[in-house]
Amino acid sequence: MTDRIKIRAQTQGEVTDIRILMQHPMETGLRKDDKGQRFPQHFIQTFTVSLNGKPIIDGQLNTSISKNPLFAFKARGIKIGDKLSVAWKDNIGEQRQDEASVT
């Protein structure tokens, strides 16, 4: 997958708002095309959010998550200029990782 993970991290005082948009089709394997054939399962299984190279969130997803999932978190102890990295891997082995600086 070539679509970039969109990461927005904004600090206000001691709290940082983190929003992550992962571009992915998230197919359940239940949806059918015009000919009645099911689209194969294709979904993100795991994702990790790291701060300056150290994991702060490890998540597991399944087929119940919608297309292009958006996740939002609040965290303390993050400073402006810190690096947030998000990585995911899906059920067919595709993976993506992107990074952003905290503003």
C-alpha positions, 0 to 999 in steps of 0.5 A, a space after each residue: 500500500 502506498 498511501 501515507 499514514 496521516 499523523 497529527 500530534 499537537 501539544 497544548 500544555 501538558 497534554 498532546 492530542 494524537 490523531 492517526 488516519 491509516 489508509 486501508 480498505 479494511 475488507 471483512 471478507 463478507 462484502 460481495 461484488 456485482 457478480 456475488 463473489 466475496 471480496 477477500 479479507 484484507 485488514 490491518 491486524 497490528 499497529 504500533 505507535 512509538 515515541 522517539 523509537 520506544 513503543 507507547 501503544 501496541 494495538 490489534 485490529 480485526 474485520 469490524 473496523 471500518 475503511 481508513 480507520 482513524 484513531 485519536 489518543 491523548 498523552 502526557 509527557 510528549 514534547 514539541 519536536 518529539 518523533 511519533 512513528 506509526 506502523 501497521 501490518 495487515 493479514 496479507 503481509 503488507 505493512 507501512 510505517 510513517 513518522 511525524 514531529 510533534 507540534 
